[in-house]
């Protein structure tokens, strides 16, 4: 196998899910019911439970250090995303969901930038599952808040001549599913593309040797850009989820 083919094969193995987790000096074969991305989900959830269950549990103590950092992000999600999109009452109730979205996606994104881990958010199945949670709250949250009739009325634009409703109402209904699909593809594509670019730049050094060494600097630049994108994509997914749920729960706004 030539160098180009070997690099291509390595990149595909790194970005795809599998039952083999390659660690330094060892290859771990996972059972059939568990994949590498599944391990990433479990690890990230465990870390978040540790952070919020142990470090962030005492509200009567003035936060400091890491606890203070978590407090900043929690308040930001609550005030600037949840309450801003759903109002004070519903926003406070929905804050745990959006905090879960933000920290879980952020954790998975950052873990994907550590060499021994994999980017689970680069798996369309993971992002689709997260988007389905948003879709579920859009549908059942609206029915719970406004009743089934209110849910149906959310697809009927106000102030539109009734003949156009036969065209616009189905479009509005389909648009609800398109929003969930957009959440899926946006997160998946951004994270997958970034990792492929980094691996491809590093692969140039393998293929062309020292002549491609400047590509290392470019790869480092893309890596730091991916750090920013890790936070940005967690924020965008959480914000769009809050907006989409808010549009269904409060269609009058």
Secondary structure, DSSP 8 states (H G I E B T S, - for coil): --HHHHHHHHHHHHHS--SEEEETTEEEE--TT--HHHHHHHHHHHHHHHIIIIIT--TTS---THHHHHHHHHHHIIIIIIHHHHHHHHHHHHHHHHHHHHHHHHHHHHHTTSTTS--GGGSHHHHHHHHHHHHHIIIIIHHHHHHHHHHHHTTS-TT--HHHHHHHHHHHHHHHHHHHHHHHHHHHHHHHHHHHHHHHHHHHHHHHGGGGTHHHHHHHHHHHHHHHHHHHHHHHHHHHHHHHHHHHHTTT-
